[in-house]
Amino acid sequence: MEKMTIELSKEEKVSIINQHIKTLKYNKYDYQISIKEEEAVETPSTSRVDSLNAKIAEVDAKVAALSAEVVVLNA
């Protein structure tokens, strides 16, 4: 029996990447809200805020990498 090979179209790949970017942006917003919550308490945890800021930086790096891939696909 012969294997069937299915290739994703450029548009499908871009759509998948955009879905990932959207999820990352939701996560970033969640981290930003968590920072606001942490800063609202009487004694905010500096380490928690630092950790959330690090996660935001990671999200930004991932979004940049995925956005660059979209540019490559659309070239």
N, CA, C, O and CB atoms as a CASP TS submission, in Angstrom:
PFRMAT TS
TARGET T0000
AUTHOR 0000-0000-0000
METHOD Language model
MODEL 1
PARENT N/A
ATOM      1  N   MET     1       0.848  -1.187   0.000  1.00  0.00           N
ATOM      2  CA  MET     1       0.000   0.000   0.000  1.00  0.00           C
ATOM      3  C   MET     1       0.889   1.245   0.000  1.00  0.00           C
ATOM      4  O   MET     1       1.812   1.360   0.807  1.00  0.00           O
ATOM      5  CB  MET     1      -0.962   0.001   1.230  1.00  0.00           C
ATOM      6  N   GLU     2       0.611   2.141  -0.881  1.00  0.00           N
ATOM      7  CA  GLU     2       1.401   3.349  -1.046  1.00  0.00           C
ATOM      8  C   GLU     2       0.989   4.408  -0.021  1.00  0.00           C
ATOM      9  O   GLU     2      -0.197   4.611   0.243  1.00  0.00           O
ATOM     10  CB  GLU     2       1.250   3.894  -2.473  1.00  0.00           C
ATOM     11  N   LYS     3       2.000   5.081   0.553  1.00  0.00           N
ATOM     12  CA  LYS     3       1.716   6.157   1.511  1.00  0.00           C
ATOM     13  C   LYS     3       1.281   7.401   0.762  1.00  0.00           C
ATOM     14  O   LYS     3       1.838   7.750  -0.279  1.00  0.00           O
ATOM     15  CB  LYS     3       2.954   6.461   2.393  1.00  0.00           C
ATOM     16  N   MET     4       0.289   8.054   1.305  1.00  0.00           N
ATOM     17  CA  MET     4      -0.198   9.292   0.711  1.00  0.00           C
ATOM     18  C   MET     4       0.485  10.465   1.416  1.00  0.00           C
ATOM     19  O   MET     4       0.443  10.578   2.641  1.00  0.00           O
ATOM     20  CB  MET     4      -1.759   9.398   0.816  1.00  0.00           C
ATOM     21  N   THR     5       1.094  11.309   0.645  1.00  0.00           N
ATOM     22  CA  THR     5       1.778  12.469   1.201  1.00  0.00           C
ATOM     23  C   THR     5       0.894  13.687   1.033  1.00  0.00           C
ATOM     24  O   THR     5       0.431  14.000  -0.064  1.00  0.00           O
ATOM     25  CB  THR     5       3.154  12.690   0.524  1.00  0.00           C
ATOM     26  N   ILE     6       0.672  14.360   2.135  1.00  0.00           N
ATOM     27  CA  ILE     6      -0.145  15.570   2.101  1.00  0.00           C
ATOM     28  C   ILE     6       0.741  16.737   2.513  1.00  0.00           C
ATOM     29  O   ILE     6       1.344  16.724   3.586  1.00  0.00           O
ATOM     30  CB  ILE     6      -1.403  15.449   3.040  1.00  0.00           C
ATOM     31  N   GLU     7       0.812  17.719   1.674  1.00  0.00           N
ATOM     32  CA  GLU     7       1.583  18.922   1.962  1.00  0.00           C
ATOM     33  C   GLU     7       0.644  20.051   2.342  1.00  0.00           C
ATOM     34  O   GLU     7      -0.437  20.197   1.770  1.00  0.00           O
ATOM     35  CB  GLU     7       2.453  19.323   0.755  1.00  0.00           C
ATOM     36  N   LEU     8       1.064  20.841   3.303  1.00  0.00           N
ATOM     37  CA  LEU     8       0.272  22.013   3.676  1.00  0.00           C
ATOM     38  C   LEU     8       0.558  23.138   2.688  1.00  0.00           C
ATOM     39  O   LEU     8       1.691  23.322   2.244  1.00  0.00           O
ATOM     40  CB  LEU     8       0.586  22.464   5.136  1.00  0.00           C
ATOM     41  N   SER     9      -0.475  23.874   2.359  1.00  0.00           N
ATOM     42  CA  SER     9      -0.288  25.030   1.490  1.00  0.00           C
ATOM     43  C   SER     9       0.364  26.157   2.291  1.00  0.00           C
ATOM     44  O   SER     9       0.381  26.137   3.522  1.00  0.00           O
ATOM     45  CB  SER     9      -1.644  25.496   0.879  1.00  0.00           C
ATOM     46  N   LYS    10       0.890  27.123   1.576  1.00  0.00           N
ATOM     47  CA  LYS    10       1.490  28.292   2.224  1.00  0.00           C
ATOM     48  C   LYS    10       0.451  28.974   3.118  1.00  0.00           C
ATOM     49  O   LYS    10       0.759  29.377   4.240  1.00  0.00           O
ATOM     50  CB  LYS    10       2.041  29.293   1.163  1.00  0.00           C
ATOM     51  N   GLU    11      -0.766  29.097   2.619  1.00  0.00           N
ATOM     52  CA  GLU    11      -1.827  29.759   3.392  1.00  0.00           C
ATOM     53  C   GLU    11      -2.155  28.982   4.666  1.00  0.00           C
ATOM     54  O   GLU    11      -2.410  29.577   5.713  1.00  0.00           O
ATOM     55  CB  GLU    11      -3.094  29.917   2.535  1.00  0.00           C
ATOM     56  N   GLU    12      -2.148  27.658   4.574  1.00  0.00           N
ATOM     57  CA  GLU    12      -2.426  26.839   5.760  1.00  0.00           C
ATOM     58  C   GLU    12      -1.308  27.000   6.785  1.00  0.00           C
ATOM     59  O   GLU    12      -1.570  27.103   7.983  1.00  0.00           O
ATOM     60  CB  GLU    12      -2.589  25.349   5.373  1.00  0.00           C
ATOM     61  N   LYS    13      -0.070  27.020   6.316  1.00  0.00           N
ATOM     62  CA  LYS    13       1.058  27.208   7.231  1.00  0.00           C
ATOM     63  C   LYS    13       0.978  28.562   7.919  1.00  0.00           C
ATOM     64  O   LYS    13       1.177  28.662   9.130  1.00  0.00           O
ATOM     65  CB  LYS    13       2.388  27.077   6.481  1.00  0.00           C
ATOM     66  N   VAL    14       0.687  29.600   7.148  1.00  0.00           N
ATOM     67  CA  VAL    14       0.563  30.944   7.718  1.00  0.00           C
ATOM     68  C   VAL    14      -0.577  30.988   8.735  1.00  0.00           C
ATOM     69  O   VAL    14      -0.455  31.620   9.785  1.00  0.00           O
ATOM     70  CB  VAL    14       0.328  31.989   6.603  1.00  0.00           C
ATOM     71  N   SER    15      -1.667  30.326   8.424  1.00  0.00           N
ATOM     72  CA  SER    15      -2.806  30.284   9.342  1.00  0.00           C
ATOM     73  C   SER    15      -2.433  29.609  10.662  1.00  0.00           C
ATOM     74  O   SER    15      -2.803  30.085  11.736  1.00  0.00           O
ATOM     75  CB  SER    15      -3.983  29.549   8.692  1.00  0.00           C
ATOM     76  N   ILE    16      -1.704  28.505  10.576  1.00  0.00           N
ATOM     77  CA  ILE    16      -1.272  27.803  11.795  1.00  0.00           C
ATOM     78  C   ILE    16      -0.340  28.692  12.616  1.00  0.00           C
ATOM     79  O   ILE    16      -0.477  28.788  13.836  1.00  0.00           O
ATOM     80  CB  ILE    16      -0.562  26.470  11.438  1.00  0.00           C
ATOM     81  N   ILE    17       0.596  29.333  11.945  1.00  0.00           N
ATOM     82  CA  ILE    17       1.525  30.223  12.649  1.00  0.00           C
ATOM     83  C   ILE    17       0.758  31.366  13.310  1.00  0.00           C
ATOM     84  O   ILE    17       1.035  31.717  14.457  1.00  0.00           O
ATOM     85  CB  ILE    17       2.593  30.783  11.675  1.00  0.00           C
ATOM     86  N   ASN    18      -0.199  31.945  12.595  1.00  0.00           N
ATOM     87  CA  ASN    18      -0.992  33.037  13.166  1.00  0.00           C
ATOM     88  C   ASN    18      -1.787  32.582  14.379  1.00  0.00           C
ATOM     89  O   ASN    18      -1.974  33.353  15.320  1.00  0.00           O
ATOM     90  CB  ASN    18      -1.935  33.609  12.119  1.00  0.00           C
ATOM     91  N   GLN    19      -2.257  31.344  14.369  1.00  0.00           N
ATOM     92  CA  GLN    19      -2.955  30.800  15.538  1.00  0.00           C
ATOM     93  C   GLN    19      -2.000  30.718  16.727  1.00  0.00           C
ATOM     94  O   GLN    19      -2.370  31.037  17.857  1.00  0.00           O
ATOM     95  CB  GLN    19      -3.547  29.402  15.223  1.00  0.00           C
ATOM     96  N   HIS    20      -0.775  30.288  16.459  1.00  0.00           N
ATOM     97  CA  HIS    20       0.225  30.224  17.532  1.00  0.00           C
ATOM     98  C   HIS    20       0.529  31.625  18.070  1.00  0.00           C
ATOM     99  O   HIS    20       0.632  31.823  19.280  1.00  0.00           O
ATOM    100  CB  HIS    20       1.525  29.553  17.024  1.00  0.00           C
ATOM    101  N   ILE    21       0.669  32.582  17.171  1.00  0.00           N
ATOM    102  CA  ILE    21       0.937  33.964  17.590  1.00  0.00           C
ATOM    103  C   ILE    21      -0.206  34.482  18.461  1.00  0.00           C
ATOM    104  O   ILE    21       0.032  35.134  19.478  1.00  0.00           O
ATOM    105  CB  ILE    21       1.131  34.884  16.356  1.00  0.00           C
ATOM    106  N   LYS    22      -1.429  34.196  18.067  1.00  0.00           N
ATOM    107  CA  LYS    22      -2.586  34.651  18.851  1.00  0.00           C
ATOM    108  C   LYS    22      -2.565  34.032  20.250  1.00  0.00           C
ATOM    109  O   LYS    22      -2.826  34.715  21.241  1.00  0.00           O
ATOM    110  CB  LYS    22      -3.908  34.291  18.128  1.00  0.00           C
ATOM    111  N   THR    23      -2.258  32.748  20.324  1.00  0.00           N
ATOM    112  CA  THR    23      -2.171  32.085  21.626  1.00  0.00           C
ATOM    113  C   THR    23      -1.078  32.712  22.481  1.00  0.00           C
ATOM    114  O   THR    23      -1.269  32.939  23.676  1.00  0.00           O
ATOM    115  CB  THR    23      -1.907  30.583  21.450  1.00  0.00           C
ATOM    116  N   LEU    24       0.062  32.990  21.869  1.00  0.00           N
ATOM    117  CA  LEU    24       1.147  33.635  22.601  1.00  0.00           C
ATOM    118  C   LEU    24       0.727  35.008  23.119  1.00  0.00           C
ATOM    119  O   LEU    24       1.068  35.381  24.241  1.00  0.00           O
ATOM    120  CB  LEU    24       2.381  33.765  21.712  1.00  0.00           C
ATOM    121  N   LYS    25      -0.008  35.757  22.308  1.00  0.00           N
ATOM    122  CA  LYS    25      -0.459  37.085  22.738  1.00  0.00           C
ATOM    123  C   LYS    25      -1.479  36.995  23.875  1.00  0.00           C
ATOM    124  O   LYS    25      -1.498  37.847  24.764  1.00  0.00           O
ATOM    125  CB  LYS    25      -1.067  37.844  21.554  1.00  0.00           C
ATOM    126  N   TYR    26      -2.331  35.957  23.844  1.00  0.00           N
ATOM    127  CA  TYR    26      -3.224  35.719  24.983  1.00  0.00           C
ATOM    128  C   TYR    26      -2.402  35.447  26.240  1.00  0.00           C
ATOM    129  O   TYR    26      -2.688  35.989  27.308  1.00  0.00           O
ATOM    130  CB  TYR    26      -4.181  34.531  24.695  1.00  0.00           C
ATOM    131  N   ASN    27      -1.381  34.607  26.104  1.00  0.00           N
ATOM    132  CA  ASN    27      -0.519  34.298  27.251  1.00  0.00           C
ATOM    133  C   ASN    27       0.166  35.548  27.777  1.00  0.00           C
ATOM    134  O   ASN    27       0.242  35.759  28.987  1.00  0.00           O
ATOM    135  CB  ASN    27       0.531  33.253  26.866  1.00  0.00           C
ATOM    136  N   LYS    28       0.663  36.376  26.868  1.00  0.00           N
ATOM    137  CA  LYS    28       1.329  37.616  27.284  1.00  0.00           C
ATOM    138  C   LYS    28       0.371  38.493  28.079  1.00  0.00           C
ATOM    139  O   LYS    28       0.736  39.031  29.125  1.00  0.00           O
ATOM    140  CB  LYS    28       1.865  38.386  26.058  1.00  0.00           C
ATOM    141  N   TYR    29      -0.846  38.636  27.587  1.00  0.00           N
ATOM    142  CA  TYR    29      -1.818  39.461  28.298  1.00  0.00           C
ATOM    143  C   TYR    29      -2.111  38.872  29.680  1.00  0.00           C
ATOM    144  O   TYR    29      -2.246  39.603  30.661  1.00  0.00           O
ATOM    145  CB  TYR    29      -3.120  39.588  27.480  1.00  0.00           C
ATOM    146  N   ASP    30      -2.206  37.550  29.742  1.00  0.00           N
ATOM    147  CA  ASP    30      -2.425  36.886  31.027  1.00  0.00           C
ATOM    148  C   ASP    30      -1.280  37.199  31.992  1.00  0.00           C
ATOM    149  O   ASP    30      -1.521  37.478  33.166  1.00  0.00           O
ATOM    150  CB  ASP    30      -2.560  35.359  30.831  1.00  0.00           C
ATOM    151  N   TYR    31      -0.039  37.156  31.505  1.00  0.00           N
ATOM    152  CA  TYR    31       1.108  37.476  32.358  1.00  0.00           C
ATOM    153  C   TYR    31       1.055  38.934  32.817  1.00  0.00           C
ATOM    154  O   TYR    31       1.371  39.237  33.968  1.00  0.00           O
ATOM    155  CB  TYR    31       2.428  37.202  31.609  1.00  0.00           C
ATOM    156  N   GLN    32       0.655  39.837  31.913  1.00  0.00           N
ATOM    157  CA  GLN    32       0.556  41.257  32.271  1.00  0.00           C
ATOM    158  C   GLN    32      -0.498  41.473  33.355  1.00  0.00           C
ATOM    159  O   GLN    32      -0.286  42.250  34.285  1.00  0.00           O
ATOM    160  CB  GLN    32       0.217  42.104  31.029  1.00  0.00           C
ATOM    161  N   ILE    33      -1.618  40.794  33.235  1.00  0.00           N
ATOM    162  CA  ILE    33      -2.675  40.901  34.250  1.00  0.00           C
ATOM    163  C   ILE    33      -2.197  40.311  35.573  1.00  0.00           C
ATOM    164  O   ILE    33      -2.485  40.852  36.641  1.00  0.00           O
ATOM    165  CB  ILE    33      -3.966  40.182  33.779  1.00  0.00           C
ATOM    166  N   SER    34      -1.469  39.207  35.498  1.00  0.00           N
ATOM    167  CA  SER    34      -0.935  38.585  36.719  1.00  0.00           C
ATOM    168  C   SER    34       0.024  39.527  37.432  1.00  0.00           C
ATOM    169  O   SER    34       0.061  39.557  38.662  1.00  0.00           O
ATOM    170  CB  SER    34      -0.222  37.263  36.386  1.00  0.00           C
ATOM    171  N   ILE    35       0.795  40.292  36.678  1.00  0.00           N
ATOM    172  CA  ILE    35       1.693  41.285  37.290  1.00  0.00           C
ATOM    173  C   ILE    35       0.869  42.346  38.005  1.00  0.00           C
ATOM    174  O   ILE    35       1.193  42.722  39.131  1.00  0.00           O
ATOM    175  CB  ILE    35       2.614  41.943  36.219  1.00  0.00           C
ATOM    176  N   LYS    36      -0.185  42.831  37.373  1.00  0.00           N
ATOM    177  CA  LYS    36      -1.051  43.832  38.015  1.00  0.00           C
ATOM    178  C   LYS    36      -1.642  43.274  39.313  1.00  0.00           C
ATOM    179  O   LYS    36      -1.703  43.970  40.327  1.00  0.00           O
ATOM    180  CB  LYS    36      -2.189  44.269  37.053  1.00  0.00           C
ATOM    181  N   GLU    37      -2.074  42.016  39.268  1.00  0.00           N
ATOM    182  CA  GLU    37      -2.619  41.388  40.476  1.00  0.00           C
ATOM    183  C   GLU    37      -1.557  41.302  41.568  1.00  0.00           C
ATOM    184  O   GLU    37      -1.817  41.609  42.731  1.00  0.00           O
ATOM    185  CB  GLU    37      -3.165  39.983  40.155  1.00  0.00           C
ATOM    186  N   GLU    38      -0.375  40.885  41.182  1.00  0.00           N
ATOM    187  CA  GLU    38       0.706  40.739  42.164  1.00  0.00           C
ATOM    188  C   GLU    38       1.074  42.088  42.774  1.00  0.00           C
ATOM    189  O   GLU    38       1.322  42.188  43.975  1.00  0.00           O
ATOM    190  CB  GLU    38       1.946  40.101  41.511  1.00  0.00           C
ATOM    191  N   GLU    39       1.107  43.114  41.944  1.00  0.00           N
ATOM    192  CA  GLU    39       1.457  44.445  42.433  1.00  0.00           C
ATOM    193  C   GLU    39       0.352  45.068  43.281  1.00  0.00           C
ATOM    194  O   GLU    39       0.591  46.056  43.976  1.00  0.00           O
ATOM    195  CB  GLU    39       1.773  45.353  41.267  1.00  0.00           C
ATOM    196  N   ALA    40      -0.850  44.506  43.235  1.00  0.00           N
ATOM    197  CA  ALA    40      -1.974  45.052  43.995  1.00  0.00           C
ATOM    198  C   ALA    40      -1.986  44.592  45.448  1.00  0.00           C
ATOM    199  O   ALA    40      -2.650  45.199  46.288  1.00  0.00           O
ATOM    200  CB  ALA    40      -3.272  44.663  43.336  1.00  0.00           C
ATOM    201  N   VAL    41      -1.256  43.527  45.744  1.00  0.00           N
ATOM    202  CA  VAL    41      -1.261  43.026  47.118  1.00  0.00           C
ATOM    203  C   VAL    41      -0.302  43.842  47.976  1.00  0.00           C
ATOM    204  O   VAL    41       0.560  44.561  47.470  1.00  0.00           O
ATOM    205  CB  VAL    41      -0.879  41.529  47.158  1.00  0.00           C
ATOM    206  N   GLU    42      -0.478  43.709  49.291  1.00  0.00           N
ATOM    207  CA  GLU    42       0.295  44.526  50.227  1.00  0.00           C
ATOM    208  C   GLU    42       1.801  44.293  50.093  1.00  0.00           C
ATOM    209  O   GLU    42       2.583  45.243  50.119  1.00  0.00           O
ATOM    210  CB  GLU    42      -0.144  44.235  51.654  1.00  0.00           C
ATOM    211  N   THR    43       2.200  43.043  49.951  1.00  0.00           N
ATOM    212  CA  THR    43       3.626  42.735  49.792  1.00  0.00           C
ATOM    213  C   THR    43       3.824  41.878  48.535  1.00  0.00           C
ATOM    214  O   THR    43       3.873  40.650  48.612  1.00  0.00           O
ATOM    215  CB  THR    43       4.181  41.996  51.058  1.00  0.00           C
ATOM    216  N   PRO    44       3.937  42.536  47.385  1.00  0.00           N
ATOM    217  CA  PRO    44       4.101  41.785  46.142  1.00  0.00           C
ATOM    218  C   PRO    44       5.421  41.005  46.120  1.00  0.00           C
ATOM    219  O   PRO    44       6.438  41.441  46.659  1.00  0.00           O
ATOM    220  CB  PRO    44       4.036  42.735  44.945  1.00  0.00           C
ATOM    221  N   SER    45       5.362  39.863  45.492  1.00  0.00           N
ATOM    222  CA  SER    45       6.560  39.034  45.361  1.00  0.00           C
ATOM    223  C   SER    45       7.389  39.523  44.179  1.00  0.00           C
ATOM    224  O   SER    45       6.975  39.424  43.024  1.00  0.00           O
ATOM    225  CB  SER    45       6.184  37.537  45.186  1.00  0.00           C
ATOM    226  N   THR    46       8.558  40.046  44.492  1.00  0.00           N
ATOM    227  CA  THR    46       9.448  40.537  43.450  1.00  0.00           C
ATOM    228  C   THR    46       9.867  39.402  42.519  1.00  0.00           C
ATOM    229  O   THR    46       9.977  39.590  41.308  1.00  0.00           O
ATOM    230  CB  THR    46      10.683  41.201  44.070  1.00  0.00           C
ATOM    231  N   SER    47      10.097  38.241  43.088  1.00  0.00           N
ATOM    232  CA  SER    47      10.525  37.112  42.257  1.00  0.00           C
ATOM    233  C   SER    47       9.415  36.675  41.312  1.00  0.00           C
ATOM    234  O   SER    47       9.687  36.287  40.175  1.00  0.00           O
ATOM    235  CB  SER    47      10.958  35.935  43.136  1.00  0.00           C
ATOM    236  N   ARG    48       8.178  36.731  41.765  1.00  0.00           N
ATOM    237  CA  ARG    48       7.053  36.376  40.889  1.00  0.00           C
ATOM    238  C   ARG    48       6.932  37.389  39.748  1.00  0.00           C
ATOM    239  O   ARG    48       6.745  37.005  38.594  1.00  0.00           O
ATOM    240  CB  ARG    48       5.725  36.312  41.697  1.00  0.00           C
ATOM    241  N   VAL    49       7.039  38.679  40.070  1.00  0.00           N
ATOM    242  CA  VAL    49       6.964  39.720  39.040  1.00  0.00           C
ATOM    243  C   VAL    49       8.114  39.556  38.043  1.00  0.00           C
ATOM    244  O   VAL    49       7.917  39.672  36.833  1.00  0.00           O
ATOM    245  CB  VAL    49       7.004  41.133  39.685  1.00  0.00           C
ATOM    246  N   ASP    50       9.317  39.285  38.562  1.00  0.00           N
ATOM    247  CA  ASP    50      10.465  39.072  37.682  1.00  0.00           C
ATOM    248  C   ASP    50      10.243  37.868  36.774  1.00  0.00           C
ATOM    249  O   ASP    50      10.568  37.908  35.587  1.00  0.00           O
ATOM    250  CB  ASP    50      11.741  38.881  38.505  1.00  0.00           C
ATOM    251  N   SER    51       9.692  36.804  37.334  1.00  0.00           N
ATOM    252  CA  SER    51       9.411  35.598  36.563  1.00  0.00           C
ATOM    253  C   SER    51       8.388  35.878  35.460  1.00  0.00           C
ATOM    254  O   SER    51       8.548  35.420  34.328  1.00  0.00           O
ATOM    255  CB  SER    51       8.903  34.483  37.486  1.00  0.00           C
ATOM    256  N   LEU    52       7.359  36.617  35.788  1.00  0.00           N
ATOM    257  CA  LEU    52       6.335  36.960  34.795  1.00  0.00           C
ATOM    258  C   LEU    52       6.913  37.861  33.706  1.00  0.00           C
ATOM    259  O   LEU    52       6.585  37.702  32.530  1.00  0.00           O
ATOM    260  CB  LEU    52       5.138  37.652  35.473  1.00  0.00           C
ATOM    261  N   ASN    53       7.772  38.807  34.093  1.00  0.00           N
ATOM    262  CA  ASN    53       8.423  39.659  33.094  1.00  0.00           C
ATOM    263  C   ASN    53       9.318  38.837  32.170  1.00  0.00           C
ATOM    264  O   ASN    53       9.405  39.118  30.975  1.00  0.00           O
ATOM    265  CB  ASN    53       9.247  40.758  33.782  1.00  0.00           C
ATOM    266  N   ALA    54       9.979  37.824  32.721  1.00  0.00           N
ATOM    267  CA  ALA    54      10.811  36.937  31.897  1.00  0.00           C
ATOM    268  C   ALA    54       9.943  36.157  30.909  1.00  0.00           C
ATOM    269  O   ALA    54      10.326  35.960  29.756  1.00  0.00           O
ATOM    270  CB  ALA    54      11.618  35.960  32.789  1.00  0.00           C
ATOM    271  N   LYS    55       8.778  35.717  31.368  1.00  0.00           N
ATOM    272  CA  LYS    55       7.855  35.005  30.479  1.00  0.00           C
ATOM    273  C   LYS    55       7.365  35.916  29.355  1.00  0.00           C
ATOM    274  O   LYS    55       7.218  35.481  28.213  1.00  0.00           O
ATOM    275  CB  LYS    55       6.657  34.457  31.276  1.00  0.00           C
ATOM    276  N   ILE    56       7.114  37.177  29.686  1.00  0.00           N
ATOM    277  CA  ILE    56       6.688  38.146  28.668  1.00  0.00           C
ATOM    278  C   ILE    56       7.788  38.323  27.630  1.00  0.00           C
ATOM    279  O   ILE    56       7.509  38.377  26.432  1.00  0.00           O
ATOM    280  CB  ILE    56       6.331  39.510  29.317  1.00  0.00           C
ATOM    281  N   ALA    57       9.026  38.412  28.078  1.00  0.00           N
ATOM    282  CA  ALA    57      10.155  38.551  27.150  1.00  0.00           C
ATOM    283  C   ALA    57      10.265  37.317  26.252  1.00  0.00           C
ATOM    284  O   ALA    57      10.561  37.439  25.064  1.00  0.00           O
ATOM    285  CB  ALA    57      11.478  38.767  27.929  1.00  0.00           C
ATOM    286  N   GLU    58      10.028  36.132  26.816  1.00  0.00           N
ATOM    287  CA  GLU    58      10.052  34.906  26.020  1.00  0.00           C
ATOM    288  C   GLU    58       8.957  34.919  24.962  1.00  0.00           C
ATOM    289  O   GLU    58       9.183  34.535  23.815  1.00  0.00           O
ATOM    290  CB  GLU    58       9.897  33.680  26.923  1.00  0.00           C
ATOM    291  N   VAL    59       7.779  35.360  25.357  1.00  0.00           N
ATOM    292  CA  VAL    59       6.661  35.443  24.405  1.00  0.00           C
ATOM    293  C   VAL    59       7.024  36.395  23.273  1.00  0.00           C
ATOM    294  O   VAL    59       6.795  36.088  22.103  1.00  0.00           O
ATOM    295  CB  VAL    59       5.356  35.914  25.115  1.00  0.00           C
ATOM    296  N   ASP    60       7.586  37.542  23.613  1.00  0.00           N
ATOM    297  CA  ASP    60       7.973  38.518  22.585  1.00  0.00           C
ATOM    298  C   ASP    60       8.972  37.904  21.603  1.00  0.00           C
ATOM    299  O   ASP    60       8.873  38.124  20.396  1.00  0.00           O
ATOM    300  CB  ASP    60       8.578  39.782  23.239  1.00  0.00           C
ATOM    301  N   ALA    61       9.934  37.135  22.120  1.00  0.00           N
ATOM    302  CA  ALA    61      10.930  36.490  21.257  1.00  0.00           C
ATOM    303  C   ALA    61      10.269  35.451  20.354  1.00  0.00           C
ATOM    304  O   ALA    61      10.605  35.347  19.174  1.00  0.00           O
ATOM    305  CB  ALA    61      12.037  35.829  22.106  1.00  0.00           C
ATOM    306  N   LYS    62       9.340  34.691  20.904  1.00  0.00           N
ATOM    307  CA  LYS    62       8.641  33.672  20.111  1.00  0.00           C
ATOM    308  C   LYS    62       7.784  34.309  19.029  1.00  0.00           C
ATOM    309  O   LYS    62       7.760  33.833  17.894  1.00  0.00           O
ATOM    310  CB  LYS    62       7.771  32.794  21.013  1.00  0.00           C
ATOM    311  N   VAL    63       7.083  35.378  19.372  1.00  0.00           N
ATOM    312  CA  VAL    63       6.248  36.075  18.390  1.00  0.00           C
ATOM    313  C   VAL    63       7.127  36.630  17.272  1.00  0.00           C
ATOM    314  O   VAL    63       6.757  36.555  16.101  1.00  0.00           O
ATOM    315  CB  VAL    63       5.435  37.217  19.064  1.00  0.00           C
ATOM    316  N   ALA    64       8.275  37.182  17.619  1.00  0.00           N
ATOM    317  CA  ALA    64       9.184  37.718  16.607  1.00  0.00           C
ATOM    318  C   ALA    64       9.663  36.608  15.672  1.00  0.00           C
ATOM    319  O   ALA    64       9.726  36.802  14.458  1.00  0.00           O
ATOM    320  CB  ALA    64      10.389  38.409  17.276  1.00  0.00           C
ATOM    321  N   ALA    65       9.999  35.452  16.230  1.00  0.00           N
ATOM    322  CA  ALA    65      10.464  34.335  15.413  1.00  0.00           C
ATOM    323  C   ALA    65       9.370  33.827  14.496  1.00  0.00           C
ATOM    324  O   ALA    65       9.618  33.550  13.322  1.00  0.00           O
ATOM    325  CB  ALA    65      10.964  33.206  16.294  1.00  0.00           C
ATOM    326  N   LEU    66       8.167  33.704  15.022  1.00  0.00           N
ATOM    327  CA  LEU    66       7.056  33.229  14.192  1.00  0.00           C
ATOM    328  C   LEU    66       6.668  34.262  13.132  1.00  0.00           C
ATOM    329  O   LEU    66       6.316  33.899  12.009  1.00  0.00           O
ATOM    330  CB  LEU    66       5.842  32.899  15.070  1.00  0.00           C
ATOM    331  N   SER    67       6.730  35.525  13.482  1.00  0.00           N
ATOM    332  CA  SER    67       6.421  36.583  12.513  1.00  0.00           C
ATOM    333  C   SER    67       7.432  36.569  11.380  1.00  0.00           C
ATOM    334  O   SER    67       7.075  36.792  10.223  1.00  0.00           O
ATOM    335  CB  SER    67       6.406  37.968  13.197  1.00  0.00           C
ATOM    336  N   ALA    68       8.686  36.308  11.704  1.00  0.00           N
ATOM    337  CA  ALA    68       9.724  36.208  10.675  1.00  0.00           C
ATOM    338  C   ALA    68       9.448  35.030   9.754  1.00  0.00           C
ATOM    339  O   ALA    68       9.693  35.112   8.551  1.00  0.00           O
ATOM    340  CB  ALA    68      11.115  36.065  11.317  1.00  0.00           C
ATOM    341  N   GLU    69       8.942  33.941  10.306  1.00  0.00           N
ATOM    342  CA  GLU    69       8.597  32.768   9.480  1.00  0.00           C
ATOM    343  C   GLU    69       7.457  33.094   8.530  1.00  0.00           C
ATOM    344  O   GLU    69       7.451  32.639   7.385  1.00  0.00           O
ATOM    345  CB  GLU    69       8.212  31.569  10.370  1.00  0.00           C
ATOM    346  N   VAL    70       6.499  33.871   8.993  1.00  0.00           N
ATOM    347  CA  VAL    70       5.397  34.296   8.102  1.00  0.00           C
ATOM    348  C   VAL    70       5.953  35.118   6.948  1.00  0.00           C
ATOM    349  O   VAL    70       5.526  34.947   5.806  1.00  0.00           O
ATOM    350  CB  VAL    70       4.330  35.122   8.885  1.00  0.00           C
ATOM    351  N   VAL    71       6.894  36.005   7.231  1.00  0.00           N
ATOM    352  CA  VAL    71       7.516  36.821   6.174  1.00  0.00           C
ATOM    353  C   VAL    71       8.198  35.907   5.156  1.00  0.00           C
ATOM    354  O   VAL    71       8.077  36.115   3.949  1.00  0.00           O
ATOM    355  CB  VAL    71       8.548  37.831   6.780  1.00  0.00           C
ATOM    356  N   VAL    72       8.911  34.899   5.644  1.00  0.00           N
ATOM    357  CA  VAL    72       9.586  33.962   4.740  1.00  0.00           C
ATOM    358  C   VAL    72       8.568  33.225   3.874  1.00  0.00           C
ATOM    359  O   VAL    72       8.760  33.083   2.666  1.00  0.00           O
ATOM    360  CB  VAL    72      10.436  32.952   5.541  1.00  0.00           C
ATOM    361  N   LEU    73       7.507  32.766   4.484  1.00  0.00           N
ATOM    362  CA  LEU    73       6.483  32.032   3.734  1.00  0.00           C
ATOM    363  C   LEU    73       5.802  32.910   2.686  1.00  0.00           C
ATOM    364  O   LEU    73       5.421  32.435   1.616  1.00  0.00           O
ATOM    365  CB  LEU    73       5.438  31.468   4.691  1.00  0.00           C
ATOM    366  N   ASN    74       5.658  34.170   3.000  1.00  0.00           N
ATOM    367  CA  ASN    74       4.976  35.086   2.071  1.00  0.00           C
ATOM    368  C   ASN    74       5.914  35.704   1.040  1.00  0.00           C
ATOM    369  O   ASN    74       5.474  36.467   0.180  1.00  0.00           O
ATOM    370  CB  ASN    74       4.298  36.189   2.847  1.00  0.00           C
ATOM    371  N   ALA    75       7.212  35.376   1.123  1.00  0.00           N
ATOM    372  CA  ALA    75       8.183  35.945   0.173  1.00  0.00           C
ATOM    373  C   ALA    75       8.026  35.325  -1.213  1.00  0.00           C
ATOM    374  O   ALA    75       8.758  35.682  -2.136  1.00  0.00           O
ATOM    375  CB  ALA    75       9.623  35.734   0.681  1.00  0.00           C
TER
END
